[in-house]
Amino acid sequence: MKKITFIVVIFLWVTNSIFAQSDWVRSGSEKSKISFEMPENPTIQERELNGIKVEIFGYKDAATVFGVVASDFSDIGLDFTYSDPSEYYEQMKEASLVTGDAILVSEQSVAYQKMLGKEIVYTQLVGKHEYTYYKRFFFRKKFIYQAAIGGPTRMKQFLVDKKNIFFNTLEFID
């Protein structure tokens, strides 16, 4: 009986995960050479700072927040194909943890589509609740990409499931 219950629970979890993603919307930018899926169409903002053009894609629902930031370094002549991104990674990691109550939980290298990136996990108080954020950084050609998802720490397994779906939808356009 336990085996049957276990199989039914696994089947329902897999089915829910598949259907949860089937409604997601593909979005992205030819200009920033990236596409991805989020539960709904994201808001899009464009900015420029010190010659760096930035596209910001964001979506927020009741339990999670999603974000993709594509920073284009073309106009300042920087190409990460030929340079070490370590200094830029450290600066971006520190900027992610700038609020006083943000705590770095872990950081690791991640491989994705034959690229090496970095992932940080950190927690932060939002009001009276602790949130966990997963953020990945990729340095590709003339772009720095940041993809992030966050949500209440108390819903960690739900957040991890959505994180895996979200990060696996990232596609870099040549």
Secondary structure as UniProt FT lines:
FT   HELIX           2..22
FT   STRAND          25..29
FT   TURN            30..33
FT   STRAND          34..38
FT   STRAND          43..49
FT   TURN            50..51
FT   STRAND          52..60
FT   STRAND          65..72
FT   HELIX           74..76
FT   TURN            80..81
FT   HELIX           86..96
FT   TURN            100..101
FT   STRAND          103..112
FT   TURN            113..114
FT   STRAND          115..126
FT   TURN            127..128
FT   STRAND          129..140
FT   TURN            141..142
FT   STRAND          143..152
FT   HELIX           153..155
FT   HELIX           156..168
FT   STRAND          171..172
//
